[in-house]
Each structure stands twice: as structure tokens, then as C-alpha cells.
């Protein structure tokens, strides 16, 4: 028979419950945001490197679309030497550019692996004069410079005998569950190798469009990847089971929700093509980068090394000029968040995480005052990022009887502007507060 609980019993019970709750809290802390480093990084370098650099043709697509025969495409294996490949120099250049991570194409749609895969013989180690693993030394060089490691991997493989699709006009089969299962085991084996050997911080997938999530078993694959490499980040091209969106080439007018990254070529090609000289200027790249920053995204800027591993001089020059600019303006780039809505300022903006510093990216060299509208905060200080020059602001149109804030005018001396893009920092009184009516 249960006896009534007295005060002493009740007090003891409360102590036990309190200790139990405290233990539970200690045992199950709040999960950390595994995307935090990615959100803060803001700039990465994409590297498309493979046998397609030998003849300077479109990676994989050239034979898929029938521009060249598959046999002629694969003859490039014989010319892929990597004899001037210097992963330390690559990592140094990436660091100089201001990038905080890099993504290397470990295997494109042509199926040629840049590492010594045990799943088949189609790798640069076994099938090209390079005869060595090209992924491992690159990963090591990045890590020595505290840069995050991303590995690109194509789900599809147009060279694999068990993959259903061969070219745009030709399929190997339409319904063969046994062969499809065999291919999925091949893919899983390669990804397990990449995850466990190189322990990447990020997987950058491609090629999920030919089949749906159920056929690809994408949810199970995502779970496996996160178990093989806890904390790894996955891009969206795993049928939506990834962590962030990846718009390609075209700058989104309305930024995607959540974390996102724009992947962008320097010219018109992902891999090295010696006849593609249509390079974007450093200003055009920085202008795009600023727009990406203003939308809260990252820029993944692509380079395409030659078949011998050297990086074209024009690409090196662009990365170095980008690096000068990012170094001068790092406070307005790294660790910032999306800026204020369009209409308040005619250009990209970012905010410090506490929302007390507003950064204005000036798309053109000012020919008159810089204008900010609808800013309810008082401004403590205005300065040019990179050289610290203090500027004066003038507020016009403010009326004591109206809640509508005045218009802020800022004069920027011509001799103080950056040759590529000037950035201003506005130190606000309190978190940014905008008039939006």
C-alpha cells in the first residue's frame, strides 16, 4: 500500500528530478550548426581538372552530345601527364585569392577518377601517364593552409558498363534491376573511399537529373555519407537531400532561401580550353561576388588547369587581383550576412552579424554623393573599408513631425576610392532599423 508523500519525500523527489533534468541537458547539448564555416567562408575555388584538358574540349559533354566520338574522347587518357602539377602552389594561389575552401572534380561524368579507386580501373593512376593519386596531395596542401576541402563527384557515369545511359542518342539498357543495383554499389564504393580516405568537409555532387531520388536511393546515400564523415556538408544535387542550393552561372535575382552558392566560370568553359579567351574582367567577377554577398550566398569561382597541371596565366592573374581586393575588404566579406533590401541603396550590401555595421559596395566610382534611404538608425561613424578614411554624412529631408527618416548623403573623395570596387562601412547606433512603409 502506498503511503502519503510528506514534505521531506517531496523535497527529495524534486532534487532527484532536478538532477535528472540537468544530466539530460548535459547529455544532449544543442546541436551545432555544421554549416557555420561554410556560411562564413563566402568564397571558394572550383577546379575542373581531367582528361578533357588534353584536347581542350567540353568535359564529358563533348562525347555525350556527339561532338566527338567516345573513342576519340578517351584517347585523351594517353596525354594526361600532370607533370607540372604542384598542389602546394595551387593551395597557395587559392589562399592568395581570399578563398576559404576549394572543390576539386574527383570524377566527372566521363567516369575518370583522379584517385586510385579500387572499384574499377578507370583512373588517372591506372590509365594515364600521370600514374598517381592526384587528390591526396591536394587535400593535404589545403589542410596545411587551413582551407576547407570540397570534393566534386558525379552520380552518373557514362563510361560505366552498368550505367543505363551512354550518350544522348544511345542507352545501354532500359530496365535491368540487377545491373542498376550493381552500379549503385559501385557508386557507394567510390564515395566510401572518398569519404574515409580524404575526409572532406564538403561533397559537391552533380549529375542527379537522369533519375529520381528513389531510384538513386538519395536519402540513404546522404545518411551513409554523414555516418562515414560526420559533419560533412552536401550540396543540393543529391535530389534535394543536401544542405545548400547551387545556382549555376546565372546570378539569381531573388536569392535562394537558406545557404546557397553560385558556381561561376572565369570564361565560358569549366575545364581548360585554349581557344576560350572570353574571360571576365576582375571587376566583373568582383561585381558578381558583391551581388552574391549581398544576397547572403557564397561564390564558387572556377579555374581549369591544363593537362600537365599548370594553371593558365590569365586565371592566375585574375585570382591574384581578386585576392588583393578581398584582403583589403575582408571585414565586409567573411562572416557577414545578407544586407538590406534593394531600394535603400543602389548597390550590394552586407551586415555584420550583430547588424550594427552596414557595408555598402559601390558598383561604380562615385561621381556624386552616395545615397542611403530609409535608414532609421543614427550613424556613429562612416569610413572607407581598406584604408580607414573617415567620411562625413549629411542627412536631408528629415522632419521632426514625420516618422520617415531623412536621406543620408555621403561624399567620397576621388583619391580614396579602390581601383576595382570601393566599400564603405557605416557604424550604426543599434541593429539596423529600416523604414519600409
MARPA-992778 format. One record per atom (N, C-alpha, C): x, y, z. Coordinates in steps of 0.02 Angstrom, whole numbers, plus 50000, padded with zeros to 5 digits. Layout:
N
XYZ;...
This chain:
437
500424994050000;500005000050000;500445006350000;500295011249957;500685017349953;500495022050010;501005024750044;500875029550097;500875036650068;500525041450100;500535048350076;501245051250077;501415055650029;502075058650025;502105064650072;502625064650116;502695070450161;503175075550129;503305081050166;503725086450138;504435084150123;504705079950167;505395077550157;505435073350094;504925069050084;504915064950023;504865069249961;504435074349964;504335078849907;504975082549890;505325085049941;505945088649930;506475084149897;506515077949923;506995073149894;506835071649821;506175070949807;505975069549738;506145075249692;506035081449714;506195087249673;506945087749658;507355085949708;508075086049698;508285080949645;507975074949650;508125069649601;507925071849531;507305074649525;507075076749460;507515082349431;507725086949474;508145092449452;508815089849426;509115085249463;509755082349442;509685078449378;509115074849371;509005070949310;508945075349250;508565080949259;508485085649203;509155088749184;509555090549235;510205093449221;510655088549184;510625082149204;511025077049171;510815076149099;510145076449088;509885075649020;510125081348976;510135087549004;510375093148965;511105092448948;511505089948997;512215089048984;512325083548932;511905078348934;511995072748888;511765074448817;511315079348810;511045081048745;511095088548733;511695091048720;511765098248708;511435100248642;511335106748635;511045109248574;511505107648515;511245105048460;511675103448403;511975109748373;512625109248355;512955115048324;512775115348250;512845121248221;512685122248151;513285120048110;513235114148076;513805111648039;513945115747976;513475120247959;513575124647902;513915131247920;514085132147983;514325138748004;514965140747967;515445136147959;516055138047924;515905139747851;515435136047821;515265137247751;514935144047742;514475145747787;514135152247782;514635157947789;515135157147831;515625162447844;516155162947789;516265157447752;516825157147705;516735161847646;516145162047618;515935166647565;516275165647497;516885163047495;517225162247431;517575155547428;517455151847373;517795145547361;518045145347290;518515140747277;518785139847209;518585132847185;518265132647127;518065126447093;518635124547045;518815118247042;519355116046998;519105110346955;519005111746891;518825106546842;519475104146809;519675098146827;520295095446800;520185088146782;520345086546720;520255079646697;520555078846628;520435073046598;520745071646533;520495076246478;519925079446488;519645084046438;520095090046426;520585091246472;521045096846462;521575095246409;521655088846391;522165086946342;522015090146274;521405089146249;521215092146185;520845098746194;520715100646257;520355106846269;519645106746244;519275101446261;518585100846239;518125100346299;517475100846287;516995100746342;517065094246382;517085095146448;517145089346492;516525084846485;516645078546465;516125073346460;515595074846408;515335080846408;514785082546363;514975082046289;515605082846274;515815082746204;515675076046170;515775070446206;515595064046176;514855062446187;514575064546244;513875063146257;513425066246204;513585072346184;513185075946133;513405074446062;513905070146053;514095068045986;514565072745950;514885077545985;515355082045953;515995078345933;516185073545975;516745068945960;516505061945977;516835057045949;516655050145967;516915048546037;516615043546068;516835041346133;517555038946130;517725035446077;518405032846069;518915038446065;518765043546026;519225049246021;519285052946087;518725053646122;518735056946187;519205053246235;519145046646238;519535042746285;520265042146265;520435043746203;521135043846183;521525049146223;521165053946251;521485059146291;521825056246354;521635050346374;521965047146430;522715046846420;522925045746357;523645045046342;524025051546349;523685057246348;524025063646351;523985067046419;523655063846467;523565066946533;524175065246576;524645069946582;525285068546616;525325071146687;525005076846701;525055080146766;525785081446786;526235082146736;526945082646751;527135089246785;526715094346779;526865100746813;526385102146870;526055096946892;525565097546947;525935099047012;525765104647042;526075106847105;525515108747154;525265103847192;524705105247236;524855110647288;525475111247310;525645116547357;525565123447325;525775124047263;525685130447227;524945131847216;524555126647200;523835127647192;523535130347257;523705127147312;523415129147377;523635136247395;524255138047378;524495144747391;524105149947352;523975148347288;523595152947246;522875153647271;522575148147292;521895148247318;521865152647381;522365151847424;522385155947485;522475163347467;522915164747418;523025171647397;522385174847371;521965170947338;521345173647309;520855175947362;520945173647423;520475175147477;519955169747487;519995164347448;519525158847456;519665155147522;519145152547552;519215148847614;519095141347604;518925139347543;518835132247528;518925131247453;519025124947434;519105123347363;518765116647350;518515115847289;518155109747269;518495106947206;518745100847209;519095097647154;518655092247123;518635091947056;518245086847021;518605080147026;518405076047073;518725069447080;518505064647026;517895065547000;517655061546944;517075065046910;517165066646846;516635069846808;516205064446776;515745066446732;515275061646702;515615056546658;516245057946637;516605053046596;516855047046635;516815047446701;516985041646742;517715041046759;518145045646738;518865045146751;519015047946820;519245043646866;519375045646935;520075048546941;520145053746982;520795056746995;521155053547054;520855048547084;521175044947139;521215037547122;521575033747162;521675026647150;521085022647175;520535022947138;519935019447159;520025011847152;519745008247199;519765001047196;519144998047164;518695002347139;518064999947112;518114998047038;518585000947002;518714999146932;519405001646912;519575000946849;520245002946826;520255009646790;519685013146787;519665019446750;519855025146796;520505026046804;520765031446846;521405034046815;521605040046834;522225042846809;522825038946835;522725035246889;523275031246917;523415025246872;522905021946847;522975015846809;522945016746733;522665022346710;522515022946638;522845028946604;523255032846640;523585038646609;524315038846629;524715042846592;525425043546611;525535046746679;525025049946707;525105053046773;525285047846825;524955042146823;525115036246864;525155037646939;524745042246962;524745043447035;524085046547057;523955045847121;523365048847152;523465056447153;523005060147124;523055067447121;522635070947175;522205067147207;521765070147258;522125070847325;522465065547346;522775065547412;523255071347424;523725072747378;524185078347392;523835085147392;523305085747352;522935092147351;522575093147418;522255087947442;521905088347507;522405090147562;522985087047561;523495088547611;523735095747607;523825098347545;524055105247537;523545110247562;522905108847550;522375113347575;522385113347651;522425107547681;522385107047754;522965110647787;523555110547757;524125114047786;524015121547788;523565123947746;523415131147745;522745132747777;522475127747813;521835128547849;521265130447803;521295127747741;520745128647694;520305122547695;519655123547688;519185117947690;519185114247624;519075107647629;519135103147572;518455101147545;518345102347481;517735100147447;517915095447390;517535090047382;517645085247328;517025084847285;517105086047220;516575085347171;516535078047151;515915075547142;515815068647119;515175068347079;515225065247020;514635064446977;514285057846994;513635058247009;513245052147020;513255047646959;513125050746902;513095046746840;513795045446814;513855040446772;514495038446745;514375035546676;514475039646624;514305037446556;514795032246528;515345030946565;515815025746543;515675018946575;515305018846629;515225012546666;514755007746629;514955001546621;514534996746583;513864995246614;513784996746679;513144995446712;512715001746720;512955007446694;512545013446696;512085013446635;511435014746643;510965013946587;511085018546527;511325024646539;511385029546485;512115029646462;512205029746396;512885030246367;512985037046335;512575038746287;512605045346255;511895048046249;511855054046221;511195057246212;510745052946168;511035049246121;510645045346074;510645037846089;511025035746139;511115028546148;511075026646222;510685021446236;510635018646303;510905011546303;511165009446360;511405002646367;510834997846382;510355000246421;509764996246437;509235000846465;508624998446466;508065002346494;507794999546559;507854993046569;507574990146631;507974983846648;508444984546694;508844978846715;509044980046788;508604978146835;508714979646906;509384977046932;509604971346907;510234968546931;510824972946913;510834975346850;511384979746829;511354986446866;510754989046875;510684995446911;510924994746983;510754989347016;510984988147084;511744987647086;512024984447035;512754983847032;513074990747026;512764995146985;513045001846977;512995005747042;512435005247077;512355008847140;512875006547191;513044999947191;513574997547236;514245000447217;514365001147151;514975004247127;515025011547152;514485015247143;514475022247165;514595022747240;514255018547278;514335018647351;515065016947370;515365012247334;516055010447349;516525016247337;516435019847282;516865025547268;516765031047320;516155032447337;516025037747386;516285035947455;516245029647473;516525027547537;517285028547537;517605027147480;518325028347475;518475035747485;518115040147450;518245047247456;518125049847527;517585047447558;517415049847625;517915047547677;518135041447673;518565038647725;519305039947713;519525040147651;520235041547637;520405048847644;519965053347620;520135060447616;519765064747666;519235062047696;518855065547749;518685072747729;518325073647674;518175080447651;517685084047698;517715090547695;517235094647733;516585095447694;516605094147629;516035095547585;516055090747526;515475088047508;515385084447445;514975088747398;515245089647338;514895093547287;514665088747232;514025086947235;513755082047188;513515085247124;513485081147072;513225083247007;512935077046974;512505078246924;512255072646883;511695068646913;511285071746955;510725068046985;510095068346942;510115071846885;509495073446849;509215067546807;509615062546793;509375057246749;508905052246784;508905052346851;508465047846889;508215051446951;507675049046979;507385052347037;507705049847102;507485053047157;507795051547222;507705044247243;507135041447227;507015034447245;507475029847206;507545031047141;507985026847101;508715027547121;508915033647136;509605034847159;509715032647231;509175031447268;509215029947340;509585035647376;509375041747360;509735047647382;509705048647458;509135047447487;509075048447560;509545043747597;509565037447577;510005032647609;510745034447598;510895036847537;511585038847523;511795044747567;511355049647574;511515055447616;511645053247688;511235048647712;511335046047780;512015042547786;512185038547735;512825034947736;513415039847737;513375044947694;513915049847691;514025053247758;513475054847791;513525058247856;513755053547911;513675047147901;513935042347950;514685040947937;514875040647873;515585039647857;515995045747875;515705051747867;516065057947880;515605062747918;515545061847984;515095066048024;515255073548014;514715077348006;514785084547996;514905086747925;514955081947878;515075083847809;514485087647780;514625092447737;514115096447704;513995093547635;513365093247615;513175090647549;512825096147511;512995096947447;512625101847408;511945098947387;511555102847353;510855101047340;510775095647286;511295094247248;511225089747191;511265082447211;510875080947261;510775074047282;510025073247291;509675075647239;508935075547236;508625079047296;508935084547318;508635088547370;508815086447441;509235081447450;509415079147517;510055082447542;510265087847510;510865091347531;510705097147576;511225101247589;511185106647638;511115113547608;511295114347544;511285121147516;511155120947441;510895126447415;510715126947344;511325128947303;511325126847239;511895128247195;511675130947128;511435137147124;511315140147058;511965140347018;511895139546952;512485138946909;512505144346856;513055147946853;513195153146804;512755159346811;512095158546810;511645164346813;511545166646884;511665173046896;511575175946963;510825176346978;510595173247032;509875173547047;509655180547068;509105182847039;508835189447057;508545189247128;508185183847142;507935182647209;508355177047240;508745178547291;509195173447319;508805167447346;509085161347340;508755155547369;508705156247445;508225152747473;508155152647546;508705148347576;508945150147634;509465146247667;510145147447636;510615142847651;511285143447624;511285142047549;511715145647512;511755144547440;512435146847414;512575144647352;513215145947322;513135146347246;513395151647217;513395152447144;514045149547117;514005144547072;514615142147039;514675145746972;515275148246958;515375152946902;516045151646868;516045151546802;516675150946764;516995157746755;517665157646745;518025163846730;517915165946658;517875160946613;517735162346543;517075158846526;517045155146472;516425151646456;516475144046467;517035141846494;517165134646500;517345132746571;517145126746591;517325124246657;518035121546657;518185117046610;518865114446604;519285118646557;519925117046553;520385120946512;520225120146438;520145125946404;520065126046332;520485131846306;521025130246269;521495135446250;521205140546202;520655138946168;520355143746122;519815148046154;519685147046218;519175151046253;519535156746290;519555162446259;519885168346288;519385173546311;518745171546316;518215176246335;518175176846411;518715179246441;518755179746514;518365185746540;518065184846596;517765190446632;518325194646662;518225201046667;518725205346697;518705204546773;519245206246808;519225206046881;518645210146909;518505215946879;517925219846904;517275216046896;517175212846838;516545209246827;516465203546877;517015200146893;516985194746942;516835197547012;517175202947029;517065205947095;516355208847101;516105211647046;515415214247047;514915208547059;515025202947025;514595197147037;514665194647108;515275194347132;515415192147201;515045196647251;515065203147240;514725207747285;513975206647285;513685205347226;512965203847223;512805197447260;513235192447254;513145186147291;513175187447366;513665191247387;513735192847458;513115196347484;512865201047444;512265204847464;511655200447473;511635194847437;511085190147443;511205184647494;511775185147530;511905180347582;512205173847558;512465173647496;512735167447468;513495167247465;513745161747438;514465160847425;514575161047350;515185162647330;515395162047261;515895156447256;515775151647210;516245146347194;516515147747124;517105150747121;517395153147058;517845147747028;517725146146965;518055140446934;518705142146899;519185137446903;519785137646862;519845130846827;520215130746771;520315124646733;521045123646716;521405119746756;522115118446742;522215114646676;522805115446648;522995111646588;523105104346607;523195100146555;523295093046567;523935091546605;524425096046600;525055094946636;525015097446709;524455100546728;524375102946796;524525110246807;524765113646755;524895120846761;524245124746754;524205130446787;523605134646785;523735140346736;523295141546688;523405146846638;523545153646671;523995157346641;524235163646670;523665168646681;523175168846635;522635173646643;522195171946704;522115165546717;521745163446777;522125165246841;522785164246839;523195166146896;523135173646910;523165177646858;523135184946865;522465187046895;521915183946872;521255185746899;521225183946973;521475178146992;521445176147062;521875180747105;522435182947079;522865187447118;522545194347126;522225196847074;521885203347080;521275202747127;520925197147122;520375195947168;520635195747240;521215192547249;521505192147316;521695198747345;521965203247304;522115209947330;521495213347356;520945212547318;520325215847338;520025212647400;520005205947403;519715202647461;520115204047524;520775204347518;521185205747576;521035212747604;520945217547559;520815224447582;520115225147612;519655220847592;518955221747613;518685215847652;519125212147685;518925205847716;518385206847769;518385212347805;517885213247857;517175213747830;517115215947767;516455216647735;516235210247701;516675205147700;516545199047663;516425193147711;516945191147747;516925184947786;516525185847849;516105180947863;515715181147924;515155186147924;515015189247866;514455193947862;513815190247843;513265193847844;512625191147824;512335195447769;511775193147740;511455196847686;511295203947708;511355208647661;511255215647677;510525217747677;510415224247668;509745227047672;509395226247604;508725226647603;508365225647540;508535230947488;508435229147425;508545233847370;508095239847377;508325245447354;507935251647356;508185256447408;508485253847461;508785258247512;509455260947489;509815256847448;510455258847421;510535255447354;510795258947305;510835256247237;511505252547227;511545246847260;512135242547256;512075237047307;512545232147306;512525226747355;512715229247425;512465225947475;512635227547544;512705221147584;513105221447637;513135216047687;513075219147756;512975214847806;512925217047875;513365212747919;513655215847970;513985211848021;513465207548056;513685202248088;513205197548118;512775200848171;513035205848206;512625209248256;512195214748224;512245215448157;511825220048118;511945227448136;512535228848164;512685235648184;513175239148137;513455235448089;513875238548038;513575236847970;513425241947932;513155241147865;513705242647815;513835237847771;514355238647720;514025240047652;514245245447620;513985247547555;514515246147502;514355242047453;514815240647397;514625245347340;515085249547321;514935254647270;515085251747201;514565250347161;514675247047096;515085251147047;515045257747052;515435262147009;515825267147052;516335269947023;516685275347057;516205281347062;516085283847122;515575289047131;515735295447092;515235298147059;515305304747027;514905309947065;514605307747119;514215312147163;514135308647229;513725311347274;513645308247340;513335301247335;513555296847381;513235290347391;512605291547433;512055288247414;511405289647446;511145283347479;510905284147541;510565278747578;509895281347601;509365277647586;508685279847603;508375275047654;507925277847695;507525273847741;507905270947800;508485273747817;508875271347873;508665275147936;508345271647982;508095274948042;508635275848095;509165271848091;509705272448140;510095278948132;510345281448188;510865286548184;511515282948165;511955286548131;512595283648109;513155286748150;513515282448187;514065284848229;514665286848188;514825282748137;515445283948100;515385281048030;515685284347982;515715281847914;516455281647893;516665276047863;517365275547842;517415271347779;517975272147744;518115267947686;518465261647709;518195255947692;518505249647711;519145248747671;519665246647704;520295245447670;520815250747684;520615257047691;521105262247708;520905266347769;520295265347794;520085268447857;519905275847852;519905278747793;519735285747786;519045287247813;519005292147858;518355294047887;517985298847841;517345297747836;516925301847792;516365305147832;516115310547805;515555314047836;514905312547800;514375311747837;513725310847808;513275316847821;512815318047775;512345323447782;511635320747774;511205322247821;510505319947817;510065325747796;509695324547742;509245329647716;508535326947714;508055331447723;507355329647716;507035326847779;507385326747835;507095324047897;506665329347930;506065327447951;505605332047985;505425329348054;505415333748103;505295331448172;504605328448180;504125330448136;503445328148143;503295321848103;503795319248067;503685313448024;504125307548046;503835301548040;504225295548055;504685293547997;504595296647940;505015294947882;505715297847894;506235293547893;506915296147904;507145300247845;507635304547858;507925308447804;508365304147759;508615307247707;509055303847659;509775305347678;510185299947682;510885300747701;511305301547638;511685306947635;512145308247580;512855307747606;513275304247568;513975303147588;514425305047529;514865309847539;515355311647488;515975307347497;516205304447441;516805300047441;517345303447399;517905305347430;518445308647392;518705304147336;518805306947277;519005303047219;519665299447231;520125302547266;520785299547276;520795293847325;520235292547358;520205287247410;519855280947386;519625280747324;519245275047301;519695269247281;519415263247283;519775257147263;519745256547186;520275254447153;520265253947080;519755248947052;519545244147093;519055239247070;518365240547099;518305240747165;517655242347196;517775244847267;517495250547281;517555253647347;516995251147393;517155250247457;516665248147507;516675253047565;516075255147586;516015259547644;515725255647702;515935257547763;515675254547824;515305259947863;514665258647879;514265263147920;514165260047988;514465263048040;514375260648109;513715263548135;513235259148148;512565261448168;512475261448243;512025265648266;511815265348336;511255260148342;511435254348366;510955248848371;510925244748307;510585239048309;510495234948249;510115238748195;510265237248133;509975240948077;509215241048082;508925246848071;508205247948076;507995252048014;507545249147975;507365252247912;506635254347910;506515259947878;505825262147864;505605258847800;505075254647803;504885250547746;504175251947722;503855257047747;503175258347727;503155261347657;
